[in-house]
Amino acid sequence: MKKYWNVMAATVLGLAASLGTAAAQETPNTGISGTVSLWTWPHNDRTLSSLLPEFNKAYPNIKVRIQGFPSGKNAYLNKLLSALLAGTGPDVAMVEINNVAQLSEKQQFADLSKPPFNAGALKADFAPFAWSKIEDPATGRIFALPKHTGPGALFYRRDLFEAAGLPGDPQALATTLKDWNAFIEAGKKIAKPNERWMVGTGNELVRAYIAQRGVSYFDKDGKLLVNGPVFKEAFELVVKARDAGLISPFGMWTPEWQGAFARGQIATVVIGNWFGGLLKSAYAPGDAGKWGVVPAPAENGVSAFNWGGDFLGILETSENKEAAWALVKWIAMNDTSLKLQYEKGDLYPAYISAGKAAWINFQDPYYAGQNTNEIFAKVQAEMVPQTTNPLDSIAYLAVETAVNAVVTSGKPVDEALAQAEAEIKAKM
């Protein structure tokens, strides 16, 4: 097994290298000056603000103003959309991956494929999954630059697995949890009624499953898919987990759900790479050495999936596009910037060459010395792009509600999906 693991790690790093060579850091044009405003959401505003002293070492004559607006219930998105309609807004706007379809065709975003940006020359430097979100293949228009992706995997409590007689070592556990049926069987050994659960929410299983199948809420022609066969399979997986007592009663992001990690009540999380930053800083900072990471259980041989990601766009109304472009490129491509963002929140770079840096390939003490990038680099290289649609955020909420109804009240799958479909169609 050890030999296999070493071979796999070498393959992963070789694959990352084949996708792009380490690019030399751009020499800053210190003559660029002016003030640039950037809009984003909470926590990310603090992270970006902390980068500014380093940015100003490279660009001493550019002043940056960062504002964070609440993201809950689409508050940030709605504020940005209102600004676009009014012909106002920041110089630079961050875009969350679930809002790409709503914003990518807005002509208020500058086309970065054109001078003075010429972003098309950077395509090979970014993960194909991320780039597929920002370039129109028909016109070549580029509305933003990728910043981070959310390569997904399974975070797990080593000690809880070992106490249940299962492998705690990630090399062995990756083989044990080879598919979703194996995940269910392992969960039966770990879960204890009203005390401990294998997974926090059923929604985690659905999101990973459909992404592994390359299916989203809509197809490329705008046809709604939530009542189709793949979603039904995903919901049946949730039913199996529910019936086995594997899903916690806590809602995702609630205080009860967050506190369950520190209490050792949730054994796994199926989610994007960035969740590690929350474990370390907020949910379970005292549990260093207890956590590990393995590929998510596979569906039809596919383990990789994405959960998360963000982008940086420049508005046409910006009066200082040169300075705005310098800021965008520095945040998304500069080694110092990406290193600090990874150290502060485990934010995974869309910029390919960063995946080979020493600061992302190390024996992380929080994960008992595991180099988790051996997993995440492979996932990022294999993630299949899902179709995006302007109604994705509405569909997501309807599906999440349907999952919760199946888990908490035993609602039949067909009935839950039919209701979700009706809710989404009513808003189309």
DRENZA-281465 format. One line per 10 residues: their letters; for each residue x, y negated, z negated of C-alpha. Coordinates in nm, 4 decimals, always signed. Example, Ala and Ser with C-alpha at 12.3 -4.5 7.8 and 13.67 -1.06 7.14 Angstrom:
REM residues 2
as	+1.2300,+0.4500,-0.7800; +1.3670,+0.1060,-0.7140
//
This chain:
REM residues 428
mkkywnvmaa	+0.0000,+0.0000,+0.0000; +0.2812,-0.2396,-0.0874; +0.4406,-0.1813,+0.2500; +0.1063,-0.2440,+0.4212; +0.0579,-0.5666,+0.2269; +0.4031,-0.6959,+0.3193; +0.3400,-0.6165,+0.6838; +0.0045,-0.7966,+0.6686; +0.1629,-1.1029,+0.5087; +0.4298,-1.1151,+0.7759
tvlglaaslg	+0.1625,-1.0829,+1.0423; -0.0391,-1.3682,+0.8922; +0.2544,-1.6063,+0.8780; +0.3606,-1.5037,+1.2254; +0.0091,-1.5715,+1.3519; +0.0127,-1.9160,+1.1908; +0.3445,-1.9864,+1.3561; +0.2178,-1.8740,+1.6951; -0.0729,-2.1177,+1.6746; +0.1480,-2.4202,+1.6510
taaaqetpnt	+0.5039,-2.5192,+1.5821; +0.5994,-2.7498,+1.3005; +0.5585,-3.0996,+1.4387; +0.8061,-3.3697,+1.3475; +0.6524,-3.6373,+1.1298; +0.5700,-3.9487,+1.3290; +0.7921,-4.2494,+1.2670; +0.5628,-4.5161,+1.1187; +0.5288,-4.8461,+1.2981; +0.5840,-5.0749,+1.0024
gisgtvslwt	+0.4777,-5.3708,+1.2112; +0.1128,-5.2629,+1.2017; -0.0766,-5.4804,+0.9558; -0.4289,-5.5587,+0.8441; -0.7040,-5.4332,+0.6157; -0.8851,-5.1041,+0.6687; -1.1992,-4.9878,+0.4886; -1.2837,-4.6190,+0.4456; -1.6117,-4.4635,+0.3312; -1.6317,-4.1221,+0.1700
wphndrtlss	-1.8020,-3.9440,-0.1232; -1.7200,-3.9024,-0.4954; -1.4072,-3.7163,-0.6039; -1.2720,-3.7423,-0.2512; -1.2555,-4.1187,-0.2994; -1.0306,-4.0674,-0.6019; -0.8124,-3.8199,-0.4160; -0.7647,-4.0542,-0.1190; -0.7030,-4.3535,-0.3440; -0.4237,-4.1624,-0.5141
llpefnkayp	-0.2517,-4.1246,-0.1755; -0.2296,-4.4961,-0.1061; +0.1057,-4.5638,-0.2787; +0.2668,-4.3045,-0.0511; +0.0798,-4.4358,+0.2525; +0.2062,-4.7859,+0.1813; +0.5634,-4.6620,+0.1704; +0.5125,-4.5723,+0.5359; +0.2839,-4.8641,+0.6264; +0.3563,-5.1458,+0.3807
nikvriqgfp	+0.1525,-5.4026,+0.5712; -0.1774,-5.2122,+0.5828; -0.4194,-5.2666,+0.2954; -0.6792,-4.9914,+0.2458; -1.0139,-5.0250,+0.0673; -1.1791,-4.6923,-0.0204; -1.5423,-4.6648,-0.1265; -1.7167,-4.3499,-0.2452; -2.0934,-4.3111,-0.2203; -2.3080,-4.0341,-0.3732
sgknaylnkl	-2.3429,-3.7346,-0.1447; -2.6393,-3.5618,-0.3104; -2.9627,-3.5381,-0.1102; -2.7818,-3.6784,+0.1963; -2.7336,-4.0161,+0.0262; -2.3930,-4.0767,+0.1863; -2.5120,-3.9594,+0.5269; -2.8174,-4.1852,+0.5147; -2.6080,-4.4872,+0.4133; -2.3687,-4.4243,+0.7020
lsallagtgp	-2.6523,-4.3760,+0.9518; -2.8123,-4.7021,+0.8363; -2.4826,-4.8835,+0.8823; -2.4411,-4.7428,+1.2329; -2.7884,-4.8637,+1.3301; -2.7150,-5.2079,+1.1894; -2.3809,-5.2332,+1.3685; -2.1942,-5.2520,+1.0401; -2.0029,-5.0052,+0.8255; -1.6393,-4.9245,+0.7509
dvamveinnv	-1.3414,-4.9012,+0.9819; -1.3051,-4.5303,+0.8999; -1.5845,-4.2922,+0.7987; -1.5440,-3.9436,+0.6634; -1.7807,-3.6819,+0.8054; -1.8709,-3.3604,+0.6232; -1.8873,-3.0495,+0.8419; -2.2633,-3.0023,+0.7953; -2.3244,-3.3500,+0.9385; -2.1066,-3.3195,+1.2486
aqlsekqqfa	-2.3987,-3.2533,+1.4818; -2.5848,-3.5606,+1.3550; -2.2897,-3.7919,+1.4019; -2.0690,-3.6581,+1.6812; -2.2830,-3.8041,+1.9599; -2.3277,-4.1425,+1.7957; -2.1667,-4.3918,+2.0292; -2.0865,-4.6116,+1.7309; -1.7919,-4.3775,+1.6724; -1.4927,-4.4663,+1.8882
dlskppfnag	-1.3923,-4.2089,+2.1487; -1.0524,-4.1004,+2.0211; -0.9654,-3.9344,+2.3516; -0.9163,-4.2793,+2.5038; -0.6365,-4.5350,+2.4552; -0.5013,-4.6489,+2.2204; -0.5731,-4.3232,+2.0352; -0.5131,-4.0541,+2.3015; -0.6057,-3.7866,+2.0486; -0.6333,-3.5167,+2.3143
alkadfapfa	-0.2556,-3.4800,+2.2953; -0.2973,-3.3560,+1.9364; -0.5334,-3.0667,+2.0111; -0.2713,-2.7926,+1.9801; -0.1713,-2.9256,+1.6372; -0.5064,-2.8441,+1.4766; -0.6915,-2.5227,+1.3951; -0.9132,-2.4288,+1.6921; -1.2109,-2.3824,+1.4598; -1.1843,-2.7419,+1.3391
wskiedpatg	-1.1119,-2.8903,+1.6804; -1.4192,-2.7211,+1.8272; -1.6314,-2.9445,+1.6036; -1.5008,-3.2780,+1.7264; -1.4453,-3.2512,+2.1024; -1.7236,-3.2411,+2.3608; -1.6113,-2.9718,+2.6072; -1.8161,-3.1283,+2.8866; -1.6907,-3.4855,+2.8604; -1.3705,-3.4545,+2.6587
rifalpkhtg	-1.4999,-3.7114,+2.4094; -1.3375,-3.6835,+2.0649; -1.5341,-3.8468,+1.7851; -1.3073,-3.7734,+1.4861; -0.9880,-3.6052,+1.3720; -1.0062,-3.2878,+1.1586; -0.8854,-3.3287,+0.8015; -0.9590,-3.0028,+0.6215; -1.1304,-2.6698,+0.6787; -1.2893,-2.4281,+0.4319
pgalfyrrdl	-1.1493,-2.0800,+0.5004; -1.3582,-1.8461,+0.2897; -1.2653,-1.5478,+0.0763; -1.3638,-1.3736,-0.2453; -1.2372,-1.5215,-0.5734; -1.2522,-1.2633,-0.8537; -1.1741,-1.2130,-1.2199; -0.8918,-0.9601,-1.2430; -0.9634,-0.8772,-1.6064; -1.3319,-0.8030,-1.5500
feaaglpgdp	-1.2535,-0.5703,-1.2619; -0.9898,-0.3876,-1.4607; -1.2218,-0.3498,-1.7615; -1.4731,-0.1820,-1.5275; -1.2114,+0.0639,-1.4026; -1.1622,-0.1161,-1.0724; -0.8350,-0.2530,-0.9299; -0.7274,-0.5920,-1.0579; -0.4374,-0.6125,-0.8160; -0.5407,-0.7921,-0.4940
qalattlkdw	-0.3603,-0.5461,-0.2692; -0.5616,-0.2545,-0.4013; -0.8877,-0.4443,-0.4430; -0.8845,-0.5628,-0.0817; -0.9121,-0.1979,+0.0215; -1.1776,-0.1192,-0.2387; -1.4029,-0.4088,-0.1340; -1.3769,-0.3277,+0.2338; -1.7416,-0.4067,+0.3180; -2.0608,-0.5337,+0.1595
nafieagkki	-2.1817,-0.1880,+0.0571; -1.8565,-0.1409,-0.1339; -1.9121,-0.4820,-0.2923; -2.2553,-0.3722,-0.4178; -2.1191,-0.0479,-0.5597; -1.8347,-0.2265,-0.7378; -2.0791,-0.4792,-0.8771; -2.2840,-0.2049,-1.0396; -1.9801,-0.1199,-1.2532; -1.9203,-0.4802,-1.3557
akpnerwmvg	-2.2652,-0.6311,-1.4122; -2.4288,-0.6176,-1.7550; -2.7949,-0.7212,-1.7959; -2.8359,-1.0746,-1.9300; -2.4643,-1.0925,-1.9990; -2.2500,-1.0687,-1.6847; -2.3077,-1.0710,-1.3104; -2.1070,-0.9828,-1.0038; -2.1929,-1.3024,-0.8150; -2.3434,-1.6365,-0.9050
tgnelvrayi	-2.6000,-1.6840,-0.6282; -2.7578,-1.4978,-0.3404; -2.6897,-1.7949,-0.1167; -2.3173,-1.7141,-0.1235; -2.3859,-1.3761,+0.0316; -2.6124,-1.5167,+0.3020; -2.3725,-1.7934,+0.4060; -2.0760,-1.5580,+0.4297; -2.2711,-1.2849,+0.6095; -2.4185,-1.5012,+0.8849
aqrgvsyfdk	-2.0859,-1.6797,+0.9390; -1.9079,-1.3462,+0.9762; -2.1626,-1.2613,+1.2462; -2.1047,-1.5966,+1.4179; -2.4689,-1.6956,+1.3708; -2.5998,-2.0299,+1.2519; -2.9429,-2.1795,+1.1907; -2.9857,-2.2678,+1.5596; -2.8366,-2.1346,+1.8824; -2.6691,-2.3541,+2.1440
dgkllvngpv	-3.0050,-2.4220,+2.3108; -3.1632,-2.5413,+1.9868; -3.3627,-2.2250,+1.9196; -3.4237,-2.1656,+1.5491; -3.2689,-1.8363,+1.4311; -3.3539,-1.8184,+1.0608; -3.6267,-1.5583,+1.1138; -3.4061,-1.3468,+1.3389; -3.2333,-1.0119,+1.2788; -2.9046,-1.1416,+1.1349
fkeafelvvk	-3.0764,-1.3525,+0.8699; -3.3001,-1.0577,+0.7832; -2.9920,-0.8390,+0.7380; -2.8340,-1.1044,+0.5167; -3.1487,-1.1282,+0.3035; -3.1675,-0.7491,+0.2727; -2.8131,-0.7622,+0.1363; -2.9366,-1.0102,-0.1235; -3.2217,-0.7740,-0.2131; -2.9721,-0.4906,-0.2714
ardaglispf	-2.7633,-0.7155,-0.4946; -3.0721,-0.8399,-0.6795; -3.2111,-0.4916,-0.7388; -2.8725,-0.3830,-0.8749; -2.8719,-0.6750,-1.1195; -2.5683,-0.8376,-0.9601; -2.6935,-1.1970,-0.9116; -2.6916,-1.4470,-1.1968; -3.0068,-1.6466,-1.2803; -2.8175,-1.9758,-1.2531
gmwtpewqga	-2.8640,-2.2235,-0.9708; -2.5513,-2.3209,-0.7811; -2.3846,-2.6411,-0.9097; -2.6015,-2.6510,-1.2222; -2.4306,-2.6957,-1.5611; -2.5291,-2.3392,-1.6513; -2.3646,-2.2021,-1.3371; -2.0501,-2.4079,-1.3885; -2.0214,-2.3072,-1.7540; -2.0618,-1.9389,-1.6696
fargqiatvv	-1.7117,-1.9296,-1.5211; -1.5411,-2.0361,-1.8423; -1.7582,-1.7885,-2.0343; -1.6486,-1.5034,-1.8087; -2.0059,-1.4306,-1.6997; -1.9503,-1.4396,-1.3228; -1.6982,-1.1952,-1.1788; -1.6711,-1.3210,-0.8198; -1.7368,-1.6206,-0.5980; -1.7712,-1.5861,-0.2199
ignwfggllk	-1.6837,-1.9336,-0.0983; -1.4314,-2.1639,+0.0696; -1.0690,-2.2150,-0.0307; -1.1423,-2.5498,-0.1961; -1.3294,-2.3785,-0.4798; -0.9934,-2.2899,-0.6319; -0.9414,-2.6568,-0.7073; -1.2635,-2.6640,-0.9100; -1.1677,-2.3515,-1.1032; -0.8310,-2.4973,-1.1957
sayapgdagk	-0.9470,-2.8481,-1.2872; -1.3052,-2.8173,-1.4104; -1.4748,-2.4791,-1.4370; -1.2076,-2.2502,-1.5821; -0.8830,-2.4446,-1.6389; -0.7902,-2.2203,-1.9321; -0.8118,-1.8986,-1.7320; -0.4805,-1.9120,-1.5480; -0.3673,-1.5619,-1.4591; -0.7158,-1.4128,-1.4793
wgvvpapaen	-0.8236,-1.4953,-1.1238; -0.7244,-1.3473,-0.7890; -0.8267,-1.3841,-0.4246; -0.9013,-1.1157,-0.1637; -1.0621,-1.1277,+0.1808; -1.4395,-1.1298,+0.1687; -1.6073,-0.7927,+0.2231; -1.6307,-0.7399,+0.5974; -1.9368,-0.7173,+0.8187; -1.8790,-0.5194,+1.1389
gvsafnwggd	-1.5072,-0.5440,+1.0684; -1.5104,-0.9247,+1.0389; -1.4075,-1.0740,+0.7061; -1.3286,-1.4350,+0.7996; -1.5825,-1.7124,+0.7494; -1.5768,-2.0877,+0.6921; -1.7410,-2.2802,+0.4102; -1.6545,-2.6482,+0.4145; -1.4471,-2.8984,+0.6039; -1.4314,-3.2694,+0.6769
flgiletsen	-1.3269,-3.5144,+0.9460; -1.2169,-3.8770,+0.9892; -1.3786,-4.1003,+1.2518; -1.3195,-4.4636,+1.3505; -1.6142,-4.6922,+1.4199; -1.6328,-4.9061,+1.7314; -1.7076,-5.2060,+1.5115; -1.3626,-5.1820,+1.3493; -1.1641,-5.4965,+1.4138; -0.8352,-5.3245,+1.3385
keaawalvkw	-0.8399,-4.9936,+1.5221; -0.4604,-4.9713,+1.5368; -0.4307,-4.9770,+1.1595; -0.7329,-4.7491,+1.1220; -0.5738,-4.4933,+1.3559; -0.2475,-4.5100,+1.1636; -0.4389,-4.4328,+0.8436; -0.6398,-4.1479,+0.9977; -0.3342,-3.9766,+1.1424; -0.1371,-4.0178,+0.8204
iamndtslkl	-0.4128,-3.8648,+0.6059; -0.4757,-3.5721,+0.8439; -0.1222,-3.4988,+0.9638; +0.1424,-3.6333,+0.7271; +0.3138,-3.3673,+0.5158; +0.3181,-3.5811,+0.2017; -0.0519,-3.6584,+0.2354; -0.1541,-3.2968,+0.2931; +0.0692,-3.1719,+0.0135; -0.0832,-3.4132,-0.2377
qyekgdlypa	-0.4368,-3.3289,-0.1290; -0.3648,-2.9585,-0.1670; -0.2081,-3.0051,-0.5082; -0.4986,-3.2181,-0.6313; -0.7849,-3.0060,-0.5014; -0.6715,-2.7012,-0.2998; -0.7911,-2.8798,+0.0151; -0.6874,-2.6629,+0.3093; -0.5252,-2.8540,+0.5994; -0.6712,-2.8319,+0.9475
yisagkaawi	-0.3239,-2.9341,+1.0669; -0.1654,-2.6026,+1.1644; +0.1991,-2.6630,+1.0834; +0.1099,-2.7407,+0.7212; +0.0191,-2.3744,+0.6807; +0.3887,-2.2856,+0.6968; +0.5004,-2.5392,+0.4357; +0.6549,-2.4233,+0.1088; +0.3995,-2.6213,-0.0934; +0.1146,-2.4016,+0.0328
nfqdpyyagq	+0.3083,-2.0727,+0.0372; +0.4077,-2.0105,-0.3225; +0.3401,-1.7772,-0.6133; +0.0508,-1.9577,-0.7790; +0.0479,-1.8992,-1.1577; -0.3270,-1.9584,-1.1717; -0.3684,-1.6464,-0.9580; -0.1094,-1.4448,-1.1560; +0.1645,-1.5238,-0.9062; -0.0345,-1.4431,-0.5921
ntneifakvq	+0.0376,-1.6400,-0.2725; -0.3225,-1.6969,-0.1676; -0.2195,-1.8563,+0.1619; -0.1413,-1.5085,+0.2914; -0.5201,-1.4717,+0.2974; -0.6370,-1.8213,+0.3849; -0.3981,-1.8718,+0.6792; -0.5314,-1.5544,+0.8384; -0.8920,-1.6537,+0.7737; -0.8433,-1.9975,+0.9303
aemvpqttnp	-0.6902,-1.8410,+1.2405; -0.9800,-1.5946,+1.2774; -1.2841,-1.8082,+1.1871; -1.5483,-1.8057,+1.4595; -1.7092,-2.1470,+1.5291; -2.0792,-2.1610,+1.4491; -2.3231,-2.3683,+1.6523; -2.4082,-2.6994,+1.4881; -2.7413,-2.8794,+1.5121; -2.8670,-3.2162,+1.3814
ldsiaylave	-3.1204,-3.0297,+1.1677; -2.8622,-2.8083,+0.9957; -2.8958,-2.9826,+0.6591; -3.2743,-2.9341,+0.6647; -3.2366,-2.5701,+0.7656; -2.9776,-2.5098,+0.4962; -3.2084,-2.6352,+0.2207; -3.5020,-2.4297,+0.3509; -3.2937,-2.1115,+0.3667; -3.1466,-2.1731,+0.0209
tavnavvtsg	-3.4984,-2.2121,-0.1177; -3.5987,-1.8868,+0.0518; -3.3001,-1.7027,-0.0951; -3.3821,-1.8287,-0.4427; -3.7434,-1.7160,-0.4034; -3.6274,-1.3667,-0.3105; -3.3886,-1.3510,-0.6069; -3.5951,-1.5114,-0.8822; -3.9527,-1.4149,-0.7951; -3.9108,-1.1080,-0.5779
kpvdealaqa	-4.0652,-1.2697,-0.2734; -4.0612,-1.0284,+0.0254; -3.7901,-1.1038,+0.2790; -4.0224,-1.1408,+0.5772; -4.2475,-1.3773,+0.3853; -3.9574,-1.5893,+0.2575; -3.7993,-1.6225,+0.6006; -4.1318,-1.7007,+0.7677; -4.1898,-1.9810,+0.5173; -3.8398,-2.1183,+0.5736
eaeikakm	-3.8976,-2.1111,+0.9488; -4.2278,-2.2963,+0.9107; -4.0696,-2.5633,+0.6885; -3.7906,-2.6285,+0.9366; -4.0212,-2.6364,+1.2409; -4.2449,-2.8873,+1.0652; -3.9498,-3.1296,+1.0634; -3.8230,-3.0642,+1.4153
//
